[in-house]
Amino acid sequence: MFRPGLHHTALVTTLLALGCSKPPEASAPAHDQPRGPGATLACQSTGKNEFETYGQRAFLAITKAVLRNVGAEMAAHGEANLGDSIPKLGTGVNPATVDNLAVFEGKVAAYFVWAYGGPTEIKYTDGAIYQGPQDMTAAHVGLNITSARTTTSRPASWSRR
C-alpha cells in the first residue's frame, strides 16, 4: 500500500530544514481567497504560514522531489515499502488509480499548496490547473490506506495564528 505519510514527512522535513526564514513570494494568495487548513499555522520565526513563507514555486519543487524519491524507492525496493498503488496509476484498477502520473503529480502539488495555506487551485508545471481541496477518502479508495495513515500532526515548530 502507498503511504501518504512519506510525502507529508518529506515536505515537512524540507520546509523545516529551510528554517522558515525566507521572505514570502509575491505569489501568496490574497487573504480574501479561500485557503487551506495550514493557513492558520504559523512558523515561529516568521509568523507566516508555509505557503506565505516559501511560495508556490517551492511547493512545486518539493512535489517534484518527493515523486523523484518515490521513483527511486520503487526502483530500489519495488513495492516492498510503498505498496502497489504507484504502478497502478492510470490503469483505473480502482477509483484511486484513474489518473495518470502527470495528473496525479499535479493533484499532489495542488493539495500540498492548499494544505499549507495556499490558494485552492494552482497552475502546475504542465500548464494545467489543479484543485487543492480534494476528497482524501475518495483519493485513497482501494489502496488499503486507513484514515489513520492519511491523518498527520503538525510539527511543534508551528503555532496557530
Secondary structure by P-SEA (a helix, b strand, c coil): cccaaaaaaaaaaaaaaacccccccccccccccccccccccccccccccccccccaaaaaaaaaaaaaaaaaaaaaccccccccccccccccccccccccaaaaaaaaaaaaaaaacccccccccccbbbbcccccccccccccccccccbbbbccccccc
